[in-house]
């Protein structure tokens, strides 16, 4: 197989997965988890698509789709994302930065006197 043929194969495969991601996000956000409003015929099709795309957890759109789908109460077992250790470490680091940079304040109850000089 030539190098160009391999790239075309991967590109068409990626397009199919991107369509699955879009369908899942549409089902979750626009259709409010109602099968009859979406392009799916039953919940098993949604689960099948999610099981195909869960291996691409490094992509933010896949993480969003699976996160939204796990909020659906018709799905008994949550779908676990599969992502590289490097991506997991990067996301953990970003989460820690968000926690460290968040505004912290302390509430003191009682009488407080403010003096202007």
N, CA, C and O atoms as a DFTB+ gen file, in Angstrom:
468 C
 N C O
     1  1       0.855      -1.173       0.000
     2  2       0.000       0.000       0.000
     3  2       0.898       1.232       0.000
     4  3       1.886       1.295       0.732
     5  1       0.556       2.171      -0.799
     6  2       1.359       3.388      -0.870
     7  2       1.094       4.269       0.340
     8  3       0.107       4.115       1.059
     9  1       2.007       5.186       0.526
    10  2       1.879       6.102       1.659
    11  2       0.637       6.978       1.517
    12  3      -0.038       7.264       2.506
    13  1       0.337       7.400       0.298
    14  2      -0.840       8.254       0.098
    15  2      -2.125       7.473       0.354
    16  3      -3.077       8.024       0.908
    17  1      -2.170       6.212      -0.034
    18  2      -3.346       5.391       0.225
    19  2      -3.595       5.222       1.707
    20  3      -4.740       5.225       2.158
    21  1      -2.523       5.075       2.463
    22  2      -2.657       4.929       3.903
    23  2      -3.200       6.207       4.525
    24  3      -4.044       6.152       5.419
    25  1      -2.723       7.359       4.057
    26  2      -3.203       8.628       4.595
    27  2      -4.667       8.843       4.254
    28  3      -5.425       9.346       5.083
    29  1      -5.075       8.471       3.053
    30  2      -6.479       8.618       2.663
    31  2      -7.356       7.718       3.525
    32  3      -8.439       8.125       3.947
    33  1      -6.894       6.493       3.790
    34  2      -7.653       5.577       4.636
    35  2      -7.836       6.162       6.026
    36  3      -8.941       6.148       6.569
    37  1      -6.746       6.681       6.607
    38  2      -6.842       7.255       7.950
    39  2      -7.737       8.479       7.965
    40  3      -8.477       8.695       8.925
    41  1      -7.678       9.283       6.912
    42  2      -8.498      10.484       6.874
    43  2      -9.979      10.123       6.805
    44  3     -10.792      10.739       7.494
    45  1     -10.345       9.134       5.985
    46  2     -11.748       8.743       5.904
    47  2     -12.211       8.124       7.217
    48  3     -13.356       8.324       7.623
    49  1     -11.349       7.385       7.876
    50  2     -11.681       6.807       9.174
    51  2     -11.904       7.919      10.200
    52  3     -12.821       7.851      11.018
    53  1     -11.055       8.937      10.141
    54  2     -11.181      10.055      11.075
    55  2     -12.486      10.825      10.839
    56  3     -13.113      11.295      11.789
    57  1     -12.882      10.950       9.593
    58  2     -14.134      11.645       9.273
    59  2     -15.317      10.884       9.844
    60  3     -16.245      11.499      10.369
    61  1     -15.306       9.556       9.753
    62  2     -16.385       8.746      10.310
    63  2     -16.461       8.918      11.828
    64  3     -17.552       9.036      12.387
    65  1     -15.319       8.932      12.485
    66  2     -15.307       9.104      13.937
    67  2     -15.750      10.506      14.325
    68  3     -16.426      10.686      15.338
    69  1     -15.376      11.496      13.529
    70  2     -15.805      12.865      13.809
    71  2     -17.323      12.982      13.690
    72  3     -17.952      13.704      14.465
    73  1     -17.905      12.288      12.739
    74  2     -19.368      12.292      12.594
    75  2     -20.024      11.627      13.810
    76  3     -21.064      12.086      14.282
    77  1     -19.424      10.559      14.311
    78  2     -19.957       9.903      15.507
    79  2     -19.912      10.845      16.707
    80  3     -20.857      10.906      17.493
    81  1     -18.811      11.577      16.842
    82  2     -18.666      12.525      17.948
    83  2     -19.735      13.600      17.850
    84  3     -20.365      13.941      18.851
    85  1     -19.946      14.137      16.652
    86  2     -20.958      15.178      16.451
    87  2     -22.351      14.660      16.780
    88  3     -23.151      15.366      17.395
    89  1     -22.640      13.429      16.373
    90  2     -23.953      12.853      16.647
    91  2     -24.193      12.685      18.149
    92  3     -25.288      12.950      18.645
    93  1     -23.161      12.244      18.861
    94  2     -23.304      12.048      20.305
    95  2     -23.501      13.388      21.010
    96  3     -24.350      13.507      21.894
    97  1     -22.723      14.393      20.624
    98  2     -22.879      15.713      21.230
    99  2     -24.256      16.286      20.906
   100  3     -24.885      16.909      21.762
   101  1     -24.724      16.081      19.686
   102  2     -26.060      16.548      19.298
   103  2     -27.136      15.846      20.123
   104  3     -28.079      16.482      20.593
   105  1     -26.988      14.533      20.294
   106  2     -27.942      13.760      21.096
   107  2     -27.979      14.273      22.533
   108  3     -29.054      14.386      23.124
   109  1     -26.825      14.581      23.092
   110  2     -26.770      14.997      24.494
   111  2     -27.217      16.436      24.693
   112  3     -27.994      16.719      25.605
   113  1     -26.742      17.345      23.862
   114  2     -26.993      18.759      24.133
   115  2     -28.268      19.268      23.474
   116  3     -29.103      19.870      24.149
   117  1     -28.439      19.045      22.196
   118  2     -29.596      19.602      21.492
   119  2     -30.863      18.781      21.713
   120  3     -31.951      19.343      21.829
   121  1     -30.732      17.466      21.771
   122  2     -31.904      16.591      21.909
   123  2     -32.234      16.290      23.372
   124  3     -33.236      15.633      23.653
   125  1     -31.426      16.750      24.280
   126  2     -31.651      16.545      25.721
   127  2     -31.843      15.073      26.082
   128  3     -32.723      14.727      26.869
   129  1     -31.019      14.221      25.504
   130  2     -31.009      12.786      25.799
   131  2     -32.303      12.077      25.392
   132  3     -32.638      11.046      25.974
   133  1     -33.029      12.597      24.421
   134  2     -34.247      11.956      23.933
   135  2     -33.927      11.303      22.586
   136  3     -33.569      11.981      21.623
   137  1     -34.063       9.983      22.538
   138  2     -33.694       9.225      21.343
   139  2     -34.545       9.630      20.143
   140  3     -34.019       9.762      19.037
   141  1     -35.827       9.827      20.335
   142  2     -36.718      10.101      19.198
   143  2     -36.394      11.429      18.516
   144  3     -36.719      11.604      17.342
   145  1     -35.762      12.368      19.223
   146  2     -35.390      13.642      18.615
   147  2     -34.062      13.562      17.865
   148  3     -33.751      14.443      17.064
   149  1     -33.293      12.535      18.113
   150  2     -31.953      12.430      17.540
   151  2     -31.959      11.559      16.284
   152  3     -33.006      11.114      15.815
   153  1     -30.760      11.334      15.758
   154  2     -30.590      10.494      14.569
   155  2     -30.469       9.009      14.913
   156  3     -30.349       8.171      14.020
   157  1     -30.500       8.692      16.178
   158  2     -30.360       7.300      16.612
   159  2     -31.728       6.636      16.720
   160  3     -32.745       7.293      16.945
   161  1     -31.722       5.300      16.551
   162  2     -32.963       4.537      16.670
   163  2     -33.144       3.963      18.070
   164  3     -34.271       3.819      18.545
   165  1     -32.036       3.637      18.729
   166  2     -32.113       3.120      20.093
   167  2     -30.850       3.494      20.854
   168  3     -29.885       3.986      20.269
   169  1     -30.863       3.258      22.148
   170  2     -29.745       3.647      23.005
   171  2     -28.510       2.804      22.732
   172  3     -27.392       3.251      22.987
   173  1     -28.691       1.588      22.216
   174  2     -27.552       0.718      21.937
   175  2     -26.669       1.298      20.831
   176  3     -25.450       1.124      20.864
   177  1     -27.262       1.978      19.862
   178  2     -26.461       2.630      18.819
   179  2     -25.576       3.722      19.417
   180  3     -24.423       3.885      19.018
   181  1     -26.113       4.452      20.358
   182  2     -25.332       5.503      21.013
   183  2     -24.167       4.880      21.769
   184  3     -23.042       5.373      21.693
   185  1     -24.429       3.810      22.492
   186  2     -23.392       3.135      23.259
   187  2     -22.329       2.554      22.330
   188  3     -21.138       2.620      22.632
   189  1     -22.755       1.985      21.200
   190  2     -21.797       1.438      20.228
   191  2     -20.878       2.526      19.684
   192  3     -19.668       2.322      19.587
   193  1     -21.441       3.678      19.330
   194  2     -20.618       4.783      18.836
   195  2     -19.662       5.269      19.922
   196  3     -18.503       5.573      19.641
   197  1     -20.141       5.343      21.150
   198  2     -19.286       5.792      22.256
   199  2     -18.150       4.803      22.499
   200  3     -17.029       5.211      22.802
   201  1     -18.430       3.509      22.368
   202  2     -17.379       2.512      22.556
   203  2     -16.337       2.560      21.442
   204  3     -15.201       2.133      21.644
   205  1     -16.705       3.068      20.280
   206  2     -15.737       3.225      19.190
   207  2     -14.852       4.437      19.439
   208  3     -13.637       4.362      19.258
   209  1     -15.449       5.559      19.853
   210  2     -14.665       6.793      19.977
   211  2     -13.940       6.927      21.309
   212  3     -13.105       7.819      21.455
   213  1     -14.229       6.077      22.276
   214  2     -13.609       6.226      23.596
   215  2     -12.095       6.024      23.560
   216  3     -11.395       6.436      24.485
   217  1     -11.586       5.396      22.507
   218  2     -10.156       5.153      22.384
   219  2      -9.389       6.398      21.950
   220  3      -8.158       6.389      21.935
   221  1     -10.093       7.461      21.599
   222  2      -9.455       8.693      21.142
   223  2      -9.602       9.784      22.207
   224  3      -9.931      10.926      21.887
   225  1      -9.362       9.438      23.449
   226  2      -9.562      10.338      24.571
   227  2      -8.621      11.519      24.609
   228  3      -8.827      12.437      25.402
   229  1      -7.592      11.526      23.776
   230  2      -6.682      12.666      23.735
   231  2      -7.325      13.873      23.074
   232  3      -6.873      15.000      23.278
   233  1      -8.368      13.660      22.289
   234  2      -9.041      14.759      21.603
   235  2     -10.087      15.381      22.527
   236  3     -10.874      14.661      23.140
   237  1     -10.104      16.708      22.631
   238  2     -11.057      17.367      23.521
   239  2     -12.517      17.113      23.164
   240  3     -13.357      17.018      24.058
   241  1     -12.836      17.001      21.883
   242  2     -14.232      16.770      21.497
   243  2     -14.716      15.396      21.951
   244  3     -15.886      15.232      22.297
   245  1     -13.830      14.423      21.951
   246  2     -14.188      13.087      22.430
   247  2     -14.430      13.127      23.937
   248  3     -15.385      12.531      24.436
   249  1     -13.563      13.829      24.654
   250  2     -13.745      13.946      26.110
   251  2     -15.073      14.624      26.426
   252  3     -15.778      14.217      27.350
   253  1     -15.410      15.654      25.662
   254  2     -16.684      16.358      25.887
   255  2     -17.871      15.447      25.594
   256  3     -18.830      15.406      26.364
   257  1     -17.808      14.715      24.480
   258  2     -18.913      13.830      24.109
   259  2     -19.136      12.747      25.163
   260  3     -20.275      12.486      25.549
   261  1     -18.074      12.125      25.624
   262  2     -18.198      11.058      26.616
   263  2     -18.649      11.629      27.962
   264  3     -19.438      11.000      28.668
   265  1     -18.156      12.811      28.316
   266  2     -18.572      13.443      29.570
   267  2     -20.065      13.745      29.545
   268  3     -20.762      13.498      30.530
   269  1     -20.563      14.278      28.430
   270  2     -21.993      14.556      28.299
   271  2     -22.803      13.258      28.311
   272  3     -23.862      13.185      28.934
   273  1     -22.301      12.250      27.628
   274  2     -23.027      10.987      27.525
   275  2     -23.109      10.274      28.870
   276  3     -24.101       9.602      29.152
   277  1     -22.084      10.410      29.698
   278  2     -22.105       9.760      31.007
   279  2     -23.150      10.375      31.935
   280  3     -23.497       9.772      32.950
   281  1     -23.655      11.561      31.605
   282  2     -24.714      12.182      32.410
   283  2     -26.095      11.610      32.088
   284  3     -27.058      11.878      32.806
   285  1     -26.195      10.827      31.019
   286  2     -27.466      10.229      30.618
   287  2     -27.823       9.097      31.576
   288  3     -27.021       8.187      31.789
   289  1     -29.038       9.150      32.161
   290  2     -29.416       8.097      33.109
   291  2     -29.893       6.820      32.430
   292  3     -30.157       5.834      33.118
   293  1     -30.012       6.803      31.121
   294  2     -30.375       5.556      30.423
   295  2     -29.169       4.638      30.265
   296  3     -29.332       3.446      30.004
   297  1     -27.984       5.166      30.418
   298  2     -26.765       4.367      30.302
   299  2     -26.363       3.916      31.703
   300  3     -26.042       4.735      32.564
   301  1     -26.385       2.610      31.916
   302  2     -26.151       2.058      33.249
   303  2     -24.687       2.176      33.669
   304  3     -24.396       2.656      34.765
   305  1     -23.764       1.743      32.809
   306  2     -22.349       1.792      33.138
   307  2     -21.715       2.997      32.460
   308  3     -21.881       3.179      31.254
   309  1     -20.993       3.823      33.206
   310  2     -20.332       4.967      32.560
   311  2     -19.232       4.485      31.612
   312  3     -18.582       3.469      31.857
   313  1     -19.045       5.221      30.551
   314  2     -18.044       4.872      29.544
   315  2     -16.725       5.496      29.955
   316  3     -16.650       6.699      30.202
   317  1     -15.692       4.682      30.027
   318  2     -14.379       5.133      30.464
   319  2     -13.551       5.547      29.253
   320  3     -13.419       4.788      28.293
   321  1     -12.996       6.751      29.304
   322  2     -12.124       7.236      28.245
   323  2     -10.780       6.534      28.311
   324  3     -10.298       6.204      29.395
   325  1     -10.186       6.311      27.179
   326  2      -8.847       5.751      27.111
   327  2      -7.962       6.814      26.490
   328  3      -8.151       7.201      25.336
   329  1      -6.985       7.287      27.272
   330  2      -6.082       8.320      26.783
   331  2      -4.668       8.022      27.232
   332  3      -4.445       7.212      28.132
   333  1      -3.724       8.681      26.602
   334  2      -2.319       8.433      26.910
   335  2      -1.963       9.001      28.275
   336  3      -2.640       9.891      28.790
   337  1      -0.898       8.476      28.844
   338  2      -0.433       8.949      30.151
   339  2       0.013      10.410      30.068
   340  3      -0.165      11.178      31.014
   341  1       0.583      10.778      28.946
   342  2       1.044      12.159      28.758
   343  2      -0.140      13.124      28.799
   344  3      -0.054      14.190      29.410
   345  1      -1.230      12.756      28.157
   346  2      -2.431      13.600      28.142
   347  2      -3.057      13.653      29.534
   348  3      -3.508      14.714      29.965
   349  1      -3.091      12.535      30.234
   350  2      -3.625      12.514      31.599
   351  2      -2.821      13.439      32.505
   352  3      -3.388      14.190      33.299
   353  1      -1.493      13.378      32.382
   354  2      -0.633      14.220      33.209
   355  2      -0.856      15.696      32.891
   356  3      -0.887      16.531      33.795
   357  1      -1.011      16.015      31.610
   358  2      -1.232      17.404      31.204
   359  2      -2.563      17.924      31.750
   360  3      -2.633      19.052      32.237
   361  1      -3.621      17.107      31.671
   362  2      -4.927      17.508      32.196
   363  2      -4.902      17.661      33.714
   364  3      -5.521      18.578      34.254
   365  1      -4.191      16.768      34.406
   366  2      -4.060      16.883      35.856
   367  2      -3.313      18.153      36.241
   368  3      -3.666      18.826      37.210
   369  1      -2.268      18.475      35.463
   370  2      -1.495      19.689      35.722
   371  2      -2.362      20.934      35.520
   372  3      -2.302      21.867      36.321
   373  1      -3.166      20.953      34.452
   374  2      -4.062      22.086      34.201
   375  2      -5.109      22.220      35.306
   376  3      -5.433      23.331      35.725
   377  1      -5.632      21.104      35.770
   378  2      -6.613      21.121      36.856
   379  2      -5.993      21.660      38.145
   380  3      -6.634      22.414      38.878
   381  1      -4.751      21.274      38.416
   382  2      -4.065      21.767      39.605
   383  2      -3.804      23.262      39.498
   384  3      -3.921      23.980      40.491
   385  1      -3.453      23.743      38.311
   386  2      -3.233      25.183      38.104
   387  2      -4.532      25.944      38.333
   388  3      -4.517      27.017      38.937
   389  1      -5.654      25.410      37.862
   390  2      -6.948      26.052      38.074
   391  2      -7.272      26.134      39.559
   392  3      -7.780      27.152      40.031
   393  1      -6.982      25.070      40.294
   394  2      -7.248      25.071      41.733
   395  2      -6.356      26.075      42.456
   396  3      -6.813      26.768      43.366
   397  1      -5.090      26.159      42.060
   398  2      -4.153      27.062      42.720
   399  2      -4.459      28.527      42.424
   400  3      -4.257      29.389      43.280
   401  1      -4.941      28.810      41.228
   402  2      -5.192      30.189      40.826
   403  2      -6.604      30.668      41.160
   404  3      -6.948      31.816      40.878
   405  1      -7.401      29.827      41.741
   406  2      -8.758      30.244      42.062
   407  2      -8.729      31.271      43.194
   408  3      -7.831      31.256      44.036
   409  1      -9.701      32.144      43.203
   410  2      -9.780      33.190      44.213
   411  2     -10.169      32.557      45.546
   412  3     -11.149      31.819      45.649
   413  1      -9.388      32.865      46.536
   414  2      -9.657      32.325      47.865
   415  2      -9.967      33.481      48.791
   416  3      -9.285      34.505      48.769
   417  1     -10.970      33.321      49.583
   418  2     -11.313      34.347      50.552
   419  2     -11.742      33.681      51.843
   420  3     -12.125      32.512      51.880
   421  1     -11.662      34.470      52.896
   422  2     -11.994      33.950      54.210
   423  2     -13.106      34.811      54.778
   424  3     -13.011      36.039      54.770
   425  1     -14.142      34.185      55.263
   426  2     -15.275      34.895      55.846
   427  2     -15.094      34.904      57.359
   428  3     -14.949      33.864      58.002
   429  1     -15.108      36.109      57.895
   430  2     -14.989      36.262      59.341
   431  2     -16.333      36.754      59.848
   432  3     -16.807      37.819      59.454
   433  1     -16.928      35.981      60.708
   434  2     -18.219      36.357      61.268
   435  2     -18.009      37.139      62.551
   436  3     -17.097      36.855      63.327
   437  1     -18.853      38.111      62.759
   438  2     -18.760      38.915      63.978
   439  2     -18.754      40.401      63.650
   440  3     -18.942      40.800      62.500
   441  1     -18.537      41.201      64.664
   442  2     -18.503      42.646      64.476
   443  2     -17.144      43.063      63.951
   444  3     -16.104      42.669      64.478
   445  1     -17.177      43.872      62.900
   446  2     -15.942      44.364      62.294
   447  2     -16.031      45.878      62.236
   448  3     -17.038      46.444      61.811
   449  1     -14.966      46.515      62.670
   450  2     -14.899      47.966      62.622
   451  2     -13.948      48.391      61.528
   452  3     -12.789      47.976      61.503
   453  1     -14.438      49.223      60.622
   454  2     -13.600      49.733      59.549
   455  2     -13.296      51.185      59.854
   456  3     -14.216      51.978      60.053
   457  1     -12.032      51.547      59.895
   458  2     -11.595      52.901      60.207
   459  2     -10.931      53.497      58.980
   460  3     -10.002      52.905      58.430
   461  1     -11.393      54.657      58.544
   462  2     -10.801      55.363      57.413
   463  2      -9.926      56.487      57.959
   464  3     -10.381      57.272      58.791
   465  1      -8.711      56.573      57.515
   466  2      -7.811      57.624      57.994
   467  2      -7.526      58.615      56.915
   468  3      -6.785      59.572      57.136
